[in-house]
């Protein structure tokens, strides 16, 4: 959390009165509020300007209840896509905030690769809204873990930060150490779904000292982007082998045909 956020916040997210408001005003002079994407001046922090907001392609119903992908029409009943029927995933349900395109793609790239964490509060709000139908009955939130080498080079796990922001919004417990990578895997960029699945086979496991506590529990797995779903499926398999009753997935973005066209 930045000094600005510490000055502006107290538990519950409200501004302090008196001195706190004065300090917040000084902070705004030092670091004026601006759009998280294009840096255009704004009246408040942690927001997007109107043009950038229009470039976030939110995923809205109707959705496939399993994969979370948008569907062309609403039948008024629970809908499952042909893709989910043809290849049922290892997890139970997935949801994502937006397509991996436009301003969302920019925000995620800034977050992961440019060490820009100023959008984390907005990410938490978006995740809580997109995952509102998943969080009912969830016992623990688990971020997708990074390998030790990647964690050392990046210095943070983006999924861990997202899980913490979601927890701050919802009150759900987070266990960032329940799931771990058991071996290093090569980069997934450019690989097909089957290649990714083979690359990730056996790459995740539940820590032995957490297995008893996982038995029969409902898990919400959090990641930044669902590309082919291979990573979250590998995590879900490991969690269910260790005794999890249900594993749902929540992400900021989902790679869809629409996202590929927009990119």
Backbone bond lengths (Angstrom), bond angles and torsions (degrees), N, CA, C in turn:
res aa  C-N    CA-C-N  psi(-1)  N-CA   C-N-CA  omega(-1)  CA-C   N-CA-C  phi
1 X - - - 1.464 - - 1.519 109.32 -
2 X 1.345 118.16 137.08 1.442 122.31 -178.04 1.522 110.95 -78.45
3 X 1.355 116.39 164.72 1.461 121.18 177.08 1.521 109.99 -60.44
4 X 1.345 115.43 -38.67 1.460 119.95 178.39 1.524 111.33 -58.09
5 X 1.338 116.59 -44.88 1.461 120.10 -179.03 1.524 111.13 -66.41
6 X 1.334 116.79 -37.56 1.462 120.49 178.59 1.517 110.39 -63.08
7 X 1.335 116.36 -41.99 1.455 120.56 179.70 1.517 110.90 -64.64
8 X 1.342 115.67 -41.19 1.462 120.57 -172.00 1.518 113.61 -82.47
9 X 1.337 118.12 -16.60 1.463 119.34 -172.17 1.517 112.38 -117.81
10 X 1.301 114.19 156.03 1.458 123.17 165.86 1.516 105.85 -137.66
11 X 1.332 121.65 171.88 1.463 121.06 178.23 1.524 111.05 -51.68
12 X 1.320 115.86 131.06 1.449 120.58 -175.88 1.510 112.15 96.48
13 X 1.344 117.39 -11.00 1.444 121.54 173.90 1.515 114.57 83.57
14 X 1.339 120.21 5.61 1.454 121.61 -177.89 1.516 110.76 -90.21
15 X 1.319 115.67 150.25 1.452 120.27 176.71 1.524 110.21 -69.67
16 X 1.319 116.42 142.14 1.449 120.00 173.27 1.530 108.65 -70.70
17 X 1.310 117.17 154.87 1.452 121.54 178.17 1.516 109.70 -85.12
18 X 1.318 116.93 166.49 1.449 121.44 173.19 1.501 113.58 62.26
19 X 1.343 115.34 -112.10 1.453 121.52 -176.33 1.519 111.36 -59.33
20 X 1.331 116.51 -38.92 1.462 119.64 -179.22 1.517 112.14 -60.81
21 X 1.343 116.67 -42.06 1.457 119.78 178.99 1.517 111.26 -65.96
22 X 1.313 116.13 -38.11 1.461 119.83 178.37 1.524 110.69 -64.32
23 X 1.336 115.92 -43.71 1.463 119.66 178.99 1.522 111.03 -64.99
24 X 1.346 116.25 -37.92 1.464 119.68 178.12 1.518 110.75 -63.86
25 X 1.344 116.57 -38.31 1.463 119.75 177.60 1.513 111.70 -64.88
26 X 1.340 116.91 -40.35 1.469 120.53 176.74 1.516 110.48 -64.53
27 X 1.352 116.18 -41.03 1.459 120.54 179.26 1.526 111.36 -61.14
28 X 1.337 116.10 -37.92 1.463 119.73 179.10 1.519 111.51 -67.02
29 X 1.337 117.33 -29.92 1.461 119.93 175.84 1.521 110.95 -71.16
30 X 1.342 115.67 -37.40 1.466 119.82 -179.41 1.525 110.70 -73.93
31 X 1.341 115.86 -46.16 1.473 121.53 178.97 1.534 107.42 -124.60
32 X 1.322 117.50 86.77 1.468 119.98 -177.03 1.526 111.29 -62.41
33 X 1.336 117.08 143.78 1.471 119.16 178.04 1.520 111.47 -64.50
34 X 1.330 115.24 138.92 1.462 120.08 -179.12 1.526 109.69 -150.08
35 X 1.326 115.51 165.73 1.460 121.37 179.19 1.522 110.13 -61.23
36 X 1.318 117.16 135.79 1.456 122.09 -178.44 1.526 112.95 -68.56
37 X 1.330 117.25 -17.28 1.460 120.22 -178.92 1.522 111.84 -100.41
38 X 1.341 116.64 -59.79 1.471 120.21 -172.40 1.512 113.25 -99.51
39 X 1.329 119.04 -7.44 1.466 126.00 178.70 1.519 113.28 71.69
40 X 1.327 118.36 17.40 1.464 121.13 174.66 1.530 109.45 -65.28
41 X 1.346 118.78 142.76 1.473 121.21 -179.27 1.525 112.02 -60.21
42 X 1.336 115.94 139.81 1.465 122.24 178.38 1.520 109.15 -133.55
43 X 1.325 116.45 173.70 1.455 121.24 179.70 1.509 114.07 -90.03
44 X 1.348 117.83 -9.52 1.469 121.58 -178.28 1.522 109.50 -151.09
45 X 1.324 115.37 160.13 1.460 121.57 -179.83 1.531 111.32 -82.09
46 X 1.345 115.11 164.55 1.471 123.72 171.86 1.527 112.44 64.70
47 X 1.318 117.20 35.82 1.456 121.04 -178.86 1.526 111.16 -134.13
48 X 1.323 115.48 171.27 1.463 122.14 174.49 1.523 108.79 -114.47
49 X 1.337 116.06 151.61 1.453 119.73 172.56 1.534 108.55 -73.04
50 X 1.318 116.81 166.42 1.467 120.75 -176.38 1.530 112.66 -59.73
51 X 1.348 119.77 -46.38 1.472 118.92 179.60 1.533 112.88 -60.78
52 X 1.341 117.58 -40.97 1.470 120.19 -179.86 1.528 110.67 -70.80
53 X 1.334 116.78 -35.71 1.467 120.01 177.20 1.523 110.64 -59.24
54 X 1.318 115.75 -39.93 1.469 119.58 179.74 1.525 111.99 -67.44
55 X 1.347 116.45 -17.27 1.459 121.02 179.03 1.523 112.82 -91.54
56 X 1.333 117.22 3.63 1.468 121.19 170.52 1.523 106.75 -93.87
57 X 1.320 116.50 113.77 1.457 120.74 -174.95 1.537 108.98 -94.26
58 X 1.326 114.36 84.41 1.466 121.04 -175.39 1.528 110.98 -64.03
59 X 1.326 114.87 144.67 1.464 121.06 176.41 1.520 108.20 -92.88
60 X 1.320 116.00 117.37 1.453 122.34 -177.22 1.530 109.64 -121.49
61 X 1.344 117.33 159.70 1.465 119.76 174.26 1.525 110.28 -58.87
62 X 1.344 115.53 153.94 1.476 128.88 6.40 1.529 112.29 -78.13
63 X 1.336 115.72 143.70 1.456 122.52 -176.81 1.522 110.76 -129.16
64 X 1.334 115.21 155.70 1.454 120.60 164.41 1.518 107.08 -69.07
65 X 1.319 117.99 125.09 1.457 121.14 -175.45 1.520 112.23 -67.06
66 X 1.326 117.43 -20.78 1.467 121.09 -178.15 1.530 111.00 -92.69
67 X 1.319 117.56 -57.43 1.459 121.49 -174.43 1.523 113.66 -86.51
68 X 1.325 117.50 -17.54 1.457 120.28 -179.83 1.518 114.14 78.04
69 X 1.320 117.61 7.13 1.465 120.42 -178.98 1.529 109.87 -81.11
70 X 1.346 117.39 147.68 1.466 119.71 -179.78 1.518 112.06 -68.46
71 X 1.331 114.95 144.62 1.455 121.88 178.47 1.529 109.61 -115.94
72 X 1.324 117.52 156.32 1.474 119.93 -172.35 1.518 115.30 -73.31
73 X 1.334 118.31 -22.54 1.462 119.67 -178.92 1.521 109.70 -150.71
74 X 1.336 115.37 163.60 1.464 122.60 -177.04 1.527 109.53 -109.78
75 X 1.327 116.46 124.01 1.466 120.73 179.28 1.519 112.13 -88.53
76 X 1.343 116.23 -9.21 1.454 119.75 -176.56 1.514 113.25 86.16
77 X 1.332 117.45 -2.26 1.454 122.50 178.65 1.535 109.32 -127.36
78 X 1.329 115.99 175.28 1.459 120.03 175.42 1.526 109.60 -60.59
79 X 1.330 116.28 130.15 1.461 120.83 -176.31 1.524 110.91 -119.44
80 X 1.324 115.54 137.35 1.460 122.38 177.19 1.526 107.59 -124.35
81 X 1.317 116.89 128.76 1.457 121.67 -176.48 1.521 111.37 -72.22
82 X 1.331 115.44 161.34 1.461 120.85 176.73 1.518 110.92 -61.46
83 X 1.339 116.64 -34.37 1.470 120.42 179.63 1.523 111.35 -64.05
84 X 1.328 117.03 -39.02 1.467 120.80 179.70 1.521 111.56 -71.23
85 X 1.336 116.83 -33.79 1.459 120.38 177.81 1.520 110.86 -71.08
86 X 1.341 116.68 -41.12 1.463 121.21 -177.85 1.524 111.97 -70.24
87 X 1.341 116.43 -35.72 1.467 120.29 -178.92 1.523 108.63 -139.41
88 X 1.330 117.80 80.99 1.472 120.34 -179.47 1.524 110.81 -60.18
89 X 1.339 118.01 130.81 1.465 120.21 -178.62 1.525 112.29 -76.46
90 X 1.312 115.67 165.42 1.464 120.95 178.75 1.527 111.53 -73.50
91 X 1.321 117.60 -23.53 1.457 121.36 177.12 1.530 109.92 -88.04
92 X 1.330 116.70 171.27 1.460 120.89 -177.24 1.528 112.71 -88.23
93 X 1.328 116.92 -51.79 1.460 120.98 179.29 1.520 109.82 -145.81
94 X 1.321 116.22 151.94 1.463 121.35 177.16 1.518 109.71 -132.23
95 X 1.330 115.21 146.87 1.452 122.06 174.19 1.535 108.37 -140.42
96 X 1.329 115.36 149.29 1.459 120.97 176.34 1.515 109.13 -138.72
97 X 1.319 115.54 153.25 1.457 121.05 -177.86 1.525 111.38 -69.89
98 X 1.344 116.87 -46.88 1.459 120.38 -171.42 1.515 111.08 -152.63
99 X 1.320 115.02 168.73 1.458 120.99 171.52 1.533 108.81 -67.77
100 X 1.323 115.89 149.34 1.468 120.48 179.45 1.530 108.48 -82.26
101 X 1.311 115.47 76.06 1.462 121.80 -177.23 1.522 108.41 -158.63
102 X 1.329 115.98 172.09 1.454 121.38 173.91 1.512 114.35 54.61
103 X 1.331 115.44 -136.67 1.456 121.19 -176.06 1.525 112.68 -66.70
104 X 1.345 117.81 -31.98 1.468 119.45 178.37 1.527 110.47 -64.13
105 X 1.313 117.59 -41.84 1.463 120.73 177.36 1.528 110.46 -60.39
106 X 1.342 116.54 -42.48 1.466 120.80 178.59 1.519 110.96 -62.93
107 X 1.324 117.41 -45.72 1.460 121.33 179.99 1.524 111.98 -60.19
108 X 1.324 116.45 -42.65 1.462 120.01 -179.17 1.523 111.06 -68.61
109 X 1.325 117.70 -40.20 1.468 120.60 177.48 1.529 110.72 -63.36
110 X 1.323 117.39 -41.65 1.460 120.41 177.20 1.523 110.85 -62.52
111 X 1.301 116.08 -40.67 1.463 122.92 -178.78 1.525 111.36 -65.02
112 X 1.327 116.82 -48.52 1.458 121.27 -173.83 1.515 113.71 -80.66
113 X 1.310 117.00 -40.87 1.465 120.30 -167.90 1.524 114.62 -111.34
114 X 1.337 117.92 -16.03 1.465 120.45 -179.92 1.524 111.96 -113.53
115 X 1.335 116.47 9.26 1.465 121.70 176.30 1.528 112.12 58.28
116 X 1.333 116.08 35.04 1.462 122.17 178.92 1.527 108.98 -98.27
117 X 1.320 116.70 107.69 1.458 121.01 -177.14 1.518 112.62 -107.66
118 X 1.329 117.36 10.60 1.459 119.48 -175.25 1.526 113.17 -71.41
119 X 1.329 117.65 -11.57 1.471 120.19 178.74 1.525 112.77 -94.94
120 X 1.314 118.36 3.45 1.458 120.24 -171.91 1.531 112.62 -62.79
121 X 1.331 118.18 -36.64 1.465 120.20 178.51 1.528 110.64 -65.19
122 X 1.332 116.44 -40.87 1.463 120.54 177.58 1.526 110.20 -66.29
123 X 1.332 117.30 -40.93 1.465 120.74 176.65 1.526 110.69 -57.77
124 X 1.323 116.89 -44.18 1.458 120.41 -179.87 1.518 112.30 -60.61
125 X 1.334 116.38 -41.91 1.473 120.01 178.65 1.514 111.00 -65.30
126 X 1.328 116.52 -44.07 1.461 120.40 178.95 1.525 111.57 -61.64
127 X 1.340 116.34 -43.93 1.465 119.64 -179.11 1.525 111.14 -63.48
128 X 1.324 116.93 -41.86 1.467 120.29 179.84 1.526 110.84 -61.86
129 X 1.328 116.73 -37.64 1.467 120.25 179.46 1.533 110.77 -72.04
130 X 1.334 116.94 -46.59 1.470 120.34 -177.66 1.524 111.80 -66.68
131 X 1.336 116.99 -31.42 1.460 120.62 -177.04 1.512 114.48 -99.36
132 X 1.336 117.07 18.01 1.470 120.06 -174.10 1.528 112.68 -59.84
133 X 1.343 117.35 -31.96 1.472 118.89 179.74 1.524 112.37 -86.65
134 X 1.330 117.60 -7.32 1.465 120.90 178.62 1.525 112.67 -93.73
135 X 1.329 116.98 -31.47 1.462 119.56 -168.19 1.527 113.18 -75.43
136 X 1.326 117.25 -14.29 1.475 119.52 178.00 1.532 109.26 -65.24
137 X 1.313 116.36 121.78 1.460 121.13 178.43 1.507 115.06 85.21
138 X 1.332 117.91 1.80 1.468 120.49 179.61 1.528 109.96 -74.01
139 X 1.322 116.21 135.97 1.467 121.61 179.25 1.526 112.39 -95.35
140 X 1.315 117.03 -33.77 1.462 119.29 -175.85 1.529 109.92 -154.03
141 X 1.327 115.40 143.35 1.467 123.07 174.95 1.525 108.19 -100.37
142 X 1.336 115.46 130.12 1.463 120.74 -177.25 1.526 109.44 -125.80
143 X 1.330 118.90 120.75 1.460 120.03 176.37 1.527 111.26 -78.92
144 X 1.329 116.45 148.18 1.466 120.41 173.37 1.527 107.98 -65.44
145 X 1.327 118.22 124.31 1.471 119.59 -175.37 1.527 112.92 -79.90
146 X 1.329 115.47 152.80 1.463 122.23 171.93 1.520 109.27 -94.28
147 X 1.319 115.91 159.61 1.464 119.42 171.72 1.535 108.60 -69.39
148 X 1.313 117.25 157.88 1.464 120.41 -179.14 1.526 111.19 -60.29
149 X 1.330 116.45 -39.72 1.463 120.34 -179.31 1.522 110.97 -63.77
150 X 1.344 116.80 -45.32 1.460 119.79 -179.59 1.523 110.95 -69.12
151 X 1.324 117.22 -34.99 1.460 120.29 178.13 1.529 110.55 -65.86
152 X 1.323 116.87 -38.84 1.465 120.31 177.65 1.521 111.54 -65.49
153 X 1.323 117.13 -40.53 1.463 120.18 -178.10 1.523 111.96 -73.58
154 X 1.342 117.49 -37.08 1.473 121.08 -178.00 1.518 111.83 -88.16
155 X 1.335 117.10 -27.85 1.467 125.04 177.96 1.521 113.55 77.18
156 X 1.320 119.05 -1.24 1.452 121.89 175.72 1.526 108.76 -157.58
157 X 1.319 115.18 156.61 1.461 121.36 174.49 1.524 107.68 -103.41
158 X 1.324 116.45 112.89 1.462 119.52 -175.89 1.528 111.78 -61.25
159 X 1.343 117.01 -35.33 1.464 119.89 178.43 1.531 110.75 -66.54
160 X 1.328 117.07 -33.86 1.461 120.92 177.71 1.519 111.81 -65.35
161 X 1.328 116.38 -40.24 1.468 120.40 178.11 1.526 110.12 -65.64
162 X 1.330 116.64 -42.80 1.464 120.38 178.49 1.529 110.79 -61.70
163 X 1.332 116.69 -41.62 1.465 120.63 179.11 1.530 110.95 -62.32
164 X 1.327 117.06 -40.94 1.460 120.55 179.40 1.521 111.49 -66.39
165 X 1.337 116.97 -39.92 1.467 119.68 178.32 1.524 110.97 -67.13
166 X 1.333 116.91 -38.08 1.460 119.97 175.66 1.524 110.76 -63.40
167 X 1.316 116.78 -41.53 1.457 121.83 178.20 1.524 110.94 -61.80
168 X 1.324 116.77 -40.53 1.460 120.67 179.94 1.523 111.00 -63.35
169 X 1.331 116.51 -31.59 1.465 121.22 179.82 1.531 112.77 -81.33
170 X 1.323 116.62 -34.63 1.469 120.56 -169.88 1.522 114.18 -110.42
171 X 1.326 117.94 -19.34 1.457 121.16 -175.51 1.514 113.93 82.50
172 X 1.341 118.24 3.18 1.463 121.41 178.54 1.526 110.45 -69.00
173 X 1.327 116.36 144.68 1.459 121.30 178.04 1.523 110.22 -74.32
174 X 1.328 116.30 144.15 1.463 122.89 177.64 1.524 109.05 -116.47
175 X 1.332 116.10 135.78 1.466 120.95 172.34 1.525 107.56 -125.11
176 X 1.330 115.54 96.54 1.464 121.17 -176.70 1.522 112.58 -78.86
177 X 1.329 117.68 -6.61 1.464 121.11 -177.27 1.522 112.96 -114.11
178 X 1.314 117.38 5.05 1.464 120.17 -179.42 1.526 111.44 -68.33
179 X 1.314 116.06 -43.90 1.466 122.06 -176.72 1.518 109.18 -108.47
180 X 1.336 116.78 139.17 1.462 120.34 178.76 1.522 110.62 -138.50
181 X 1.314 114.46 155.89 1.464 119.97 172.78 1.526 107.80 -80.93
182 X 1.319 115.13 127.29 1.458 119.29 -177.50 1.519 112.62 -90.80
183 X 1.321 116.87 -13.01 1.466 120.34 176.91 1.519 109.31 -156.73
184 X 1.326 115.48 157.50 1.460 121.17 177.61 1.521 109.71 -76.56
185 X 1.334 116.52 140.73 1.459 121.51 177.25 1.518 109.56 -123.15
186 X 1.324 116.16 150.71 1.465 119.09 177.76 1.524 109.11 -70.69
187 X 1.333 115.69 163.32 1.452 120.45 -178.14 1.522 111.23 -57.61
188 X 1.336 115.44 145.40 1.456 121.32 -177.96 1.537 112.77 -88.39
189 X 1.324 116.48 -9.76 1.467 120.49 -175.64 1.528 110.41 -60.46
190 X 1.320 115.85 127.89 1.463 120.97 176.70 1.509 114.82 88.07
191 X 1.339 118.13 -3.65 1.461 120.81 -178.42 1.532 110.43 -90.62
192 X 1.330 116.09 148.96 1.459 121.16 174.58 1.528 109.08 -76.28
193 X 1.341 115.81 173.73 1.460 119.87 179.11 1.525 111.11 -59.67
194 X 1.328 117.51 -45.92 1.466 120.42 -178.89 1.522 111.15 -66.14
195 X 1.336 117.34 -38.79 1.467 120.51 177.81 1.532 110.54 -65.38
196 X 1.322 116.21 -41.09 1.468 120.22 177.68 1.525 110.59 -63.95
197 X 1.329 116.27 -41.15 1.459 120.10 -179.09 1.527 110.63 -62.61
198 X 1.333 117.01 -43.83 1.475 119.94 178.14 1.520 110.82 -66.41
199 X 1.330 116.79 -38.93 1.453 121.34 -179.80 1.528 111.72 -62.70
200 X 1.341 116.19 -32.50 1.466 121.16 -175.20 1.528 113.71 -98.55
201 X 1.323 117.56 -0.31 1.463 120.60 -179.05 1.531 110.78 -56.87
202 X 1.313 116.60 121.62 1.465 121.06 178.94 1.514 114.70 71.32
203 X 1.353 117.80 15.32 1.467 120.39 -175.30 1.523 113.06 -83.69
204 X 1.341 117.89 -13.13 1.463 120.93 -178.25 1.526 110.02 -125.19
205 X 1.314 115.39 150.16 1.460 120.58 175.22 1.526 109.02 -154.56
206 X 1.315 115.37 155.22 1.454 122.06 176.02 1.523 108.05 -86.38
207 X 1.317 116.23 134.37 1.462 119.66 179.26 1.532 109.96 -60.62
208 X 1.316 116.35 140.33 1.465 121.15 -175.39 1.515 112.23 -58.03
209 X 1.332 116.42 -37.94 1.475 118.62 -177.72 1.522 113.04 -76.10
210 X 1.347 117.72 -0.78 1.470 121.72 178.27 1.535 111.96 -110.47
211 X 1.323 118.09 -9.26 1.461 120.34 -172.01 1.521 113.11 -64.32
212 X 1.311 117.63 -41.59 1.470 119.94 -178.79 1.524 110.92 -63.40
213 X 1.344 116.31 -38.13 1.466 120.37 -178.87 1.525 112.05 -72.55
214 X 1.338 117.30 -19.06 1.463 121.45 -177.86 1.530 112.13 -84.39
215 X 1.303 117.63 -22.19 1.466 122.14 -174.33 1.532 111.77 -53.03
216 X 1.336 115.64 121.69 1.455 121.88 175.62 1.513 115.77 74.81
217 X 1.320 118.24 8.73 1.466 120.58 -175.75 1.529 111.09 -94.97
218 X 1.328 115.59 157.99 1.460 122.84 177.13 1.522 109.39 -99.90
219 X 1.319 115.81 126.39 1.468 122.43 -172.08 1.521 110.09 -114.14
220 X 1.332 115.93 138.39 1.463 121.92 170.44 1.518 107.26 -110.16
221 X 1.332 116.11 112.17 1.455 123.11 -179.03 1.522 108.93 -89.36
222 X 1.330 117.63 129.76 1.469 121.80 -175.47 1.524 110.13 -117.31
223 X 1.345 115.32 134.42 1.466 121.46 175.06 1.523 108.86 -144.23
224 X 1.323 116.67 171.24 1.465 119.14 -179.81 1.525 112.14 -83.40
225 X 1.339 117.61 -46.03 1.462 121.31 -176.87 1.526 109.88 -136.10
226 X 1.327 115.90 135.22 1.470 121.46 169.05 1.523 106.22 -99.97
227 X 1.327 116.51 112.97 1.465 120.30 -178.71 1.526 109.37 -93.06
228 X 1.316 117.21 -78.05 1.467 120.40 173.89 1.523 111.15 -100.46
229 X 1.325 116.92 -13.16 1.461 121.49 -177.12 1.516 113.48 92.52
230 X 1.337 117.39 -1.10 1.464 120.34 -176.15 1.528 112.16 -64.35
231 X 1.327 117.39 -40.08 1.464 120.31 -177.97 1.522 111.35 -66.30
232 X 1.327 117.07 -50.14 1.462 118.80 -178.47 1.523 111.26 -68.31
233 X 1.327 117.73 -29.48 1.463 119.37 175.34 1.521 111.16 -66.49
234 X 1.335 117.15 -42.20 1.465 120.52 178.32 1.524 110.57 -62.27
235 X 1.326 116.43 -39.53 1.462 120.43 177.12 1.527 110.76 -66.06
236 X 1.327 116.47 -43.34 1.466 120.48 -179.15 1.527 111.08 -62.39
237 X 1.327 117.11 -40.15 1.470 119.88 178.09 1.521 110.61 -60.81
238 X 1.333 116.30 -44.58 1.462 120.07 -179.67 1.523 110.91 -63.23
239 X 1.326 117.24 -41.44 1.469 121.38 -179.74 1.521 111.54 -66.51
240 X 1.324 117.35 -41.36 1.467 120.05 -179.21 1.525 111.31 -72.69
241 X 1.327 117.76 -35.54 1.474 119.72 175.20 1.526 111.00 -60.41
242 X 1.332 115.43 -32.93 1.470 120.29 -178.37 1.523 112.17 -84.75
243 X 1.353 117.90 -1.44 1.457 119.58 173.22 1.516 116.85 117.14
244 X 1.337 119.06 0.18 1.461 120.22 179.04 1.527 110.02 -62.55
245 X 1.325 116.28 137.45 1.461 120.58 -179.56 1.517 111.53 -80.08
246 X 1.327 116.49 -37.83 1.455 121.90 -177.63 1.506 109.54 -144.76
247 X 1.319 116.91 140.67 1.466 121.53 176.24 1.524 108.37 -131.72
248 X 1.318 116.23 112.73 1.455 122.27 173.25 1.525 108.75 -106.16
249 X 1.324 115.74 160.86 1.463 121.27 -174.31 1.523 109.66 -126.81
250 X 1.332 116.41 135.96 1.463 122.24 177.98 1.522 108.66 -133.05
251 X 1.336 116.26 130.41 1.462 121.21 -177.60 1.521 110.59 -139.14
252 X 1.321 115.26 161.37 1.456 119.75 174.82 1.519 111.24 -70.09
253 X 1.332 116.97 -40.26 1.458 119.57 -173.19 1.516 111.64 -140.18
254 X 1.322 113.62 153.82 1.458 122.39 178.71 1.524 108.25 -128.08
255 X 1.328 116.35 129.20 1.455 120.32 176.15 1.526 107.94 -79.85
256 X 1.317 115.45 117.03 1.464 122.03 -179.89 1.525 108.39 -126.51
257 X 1.312 115.90 174.03 1.469 119.00 175.97 1.516 111.03 -59.12
258 X 1.337 116.21 -38.05 1.461 119.99 178.61 1.525 111.07 -64.31
259 X 1.345 116.10 -39.74 1.461 120.12 178.82 1.526 110.88 -65.07
260 X 1.340 117.17 -40.09 1.450 120.45 -179.44 1.530 111.33 -65.27
261 X 1.339 115.78 -38.57 1.461 119.88 178.82 1.531 110.08 -67.30
262 X 1.352 116.48 -43.89 1.458 121.22 -178.74 1.517 112.62 -66.64
263 X 1.362 115.76 -30.34 1.474 119.17 -179.15 1.519 110.13 -71.10
